[in-house]
Amino acid sequence: MATDLEVKQSPESSTVFEFESGDTSISLTFLTSTKGRMEFAVEIDEKPQGKVNVLSQHSIARLAKSAGIVDSKDFTDDFLQAGTILRDGKYTPAPMKDKIQVETETFEGEESTYGSIDENTISDFLGERHLLDKVNSILHESRETPFVGDDANLMLTFLVFLSCKTDNPLNLEMIGQSASGKTYMTLTARNGFPKSMIMVLAGASKEALKYDYDEIDEEGNFIVNVDGRCIVVLEKDESYAFIKKMKPIMSGDDDELVWKTPIKNELSGEIETKDFIIRGRPSFITLTTRNPSEAEQITRQLIMTPDTTVEKVDNVVKNALMQKARPEKFTIHPDLKLLQASMLGLTQYKVRNIFAPLMADFFPARNAQHQRDIGKVLSIIDAVTLLHQNQRPVQKTSDGQEFLLSSIEDNVIGLLLCDLVLRASLSGVPDGTWTIFQQMNAMQEARRSLTEDNILQWLSIHAFSTTKNALKEKHLPTLEDAGLVEVGRRGGGRGGGRKTYKIVKAKAGLMDDYALAPLFVEAARNKLPEIITEYDDILQQAVKAKILHPIKGSDKDNLKSIGCTKQQSAIWRSLFLPAYLRPQGKNTLIDEVIGDSKHKKNLFSGSAWFSGENIATDKLSKRREVIENIQTSSKEIAPEDDELWEAMLNAQIDDMEDED
């Protein structure tokens, strides 16, 4: 009897097993099992031979006789050993098909505007100078009814999906009332990715994910690989137990969850304990109608609310009506499959960002939550870098490690997108509530009293309609909790005065007036020579990008101004020169993100981080100086006199704004 007999599970079927006895090939197809019996249909050298109980010597001997086996003793011994292996579950599992490889093959040869999809067309696509705009255009036309507006939030959602291929995947909470478009936007961003990268769950029970396993290890444990994937939960409120179970992975505290579960062995009928292991770090997107209430949850996730402006709703309605009348006008973008194939083919790099330390001078660092906020910012920048990996240098270290290098512009674009949602992350205020706060600011400037009725009326004219109950129970309490508004007059009682609110300027300032992107640009302008000197060793080890864009306009002079030589040009142009933020970059996605900011002209100059005035930095310094002076002069004020301290601070800030 062979001591090293191997029984292999067939790759074609999980109930078919194969082994060899001498020169004889045996195939077994599982039929039934009871205590002491395991019956299989048998094929010997591809000829059917009936059925056999693999645990019975008598049944096997009868099979050997009917099949005309000459050396029946060795055959019987081998067969009994095979039966024992099957009973104990120690057979060799069939190799799981590589989902990525299988899906890659489905894209090959498909047509696109770049030609048939292959490595060359994927490289051409990822080398697009305005790649973000190309992706944005494809996503908007990835459905029969085009996606309308909200470009910045759509792109940010896309980058959250993509962050699953970075070292620090992002988590996003999409908050919005029913029919606000949160599901539509999430699934539109999802369309840019292949199926193997995305797991969309309408809802999930506490342990649902463990049974969707990808492979079985040598010990028979079931492995779910979530690394490089994004998990979307469309109904978070109905899947709270699942979200809670995933918290260690969502936080990055662990990259493996283990369940020990009793399961029935289908062959032997016996109960066995197996490990179900969820391995890796995915990105998460959850959708809900409720504002986050747990501080722990807020620190883990970016918070976003879809745009629900009157203009967007009007365009959505018009498109729906036109699609009904002229469906032939709306077609799926011809490069959608190319986008999906490109995302599948992106290399999962570690990203090195030598410009990240520039944020130390201005990034908020007032409480523990900001420790996670900076991680979110860096992850968005990593995702932008990863998307442009064919246009970025790769550092190859002496010990064989490789790092994709972020450019200055990757940082600026990431921060521009962060400026849209970071206010929510820092304050716990979702975008819908933040929009109301902005409108309340406009009301105060127009000298309109901030009563509930006035706010509702103003919103219906200038932004969107909401109910009085939602305003009282949801939006205003959220703004009060964040310290952005406070009650100015309680109202009620005799005389019938109405409850009014007022804006707390001192706490709103850093989130509203001083966006992160302009501060970063000015920091880069002031410290570029220091960065180049500090990280010269990394620049020396960098290998030029696969795609190099030609130098235009003032590019040559800008590179010379920071000491770039001809030998360094191939590396430095990919890290220091802008592709989007140029005078020709108007009417693009980034142009829309910046909006009518006072910093717009400088940002699109093509030389923003090479020359210019430090407007944002100077104003931030003034505000910090005011706050420090007030804190110093208020030492004699009793701690309980918060209103007096706040009044002094607001008065000083008003004076500063009047000077401007």
Disulfide bonds with the S-S distance in Angstrom:
none
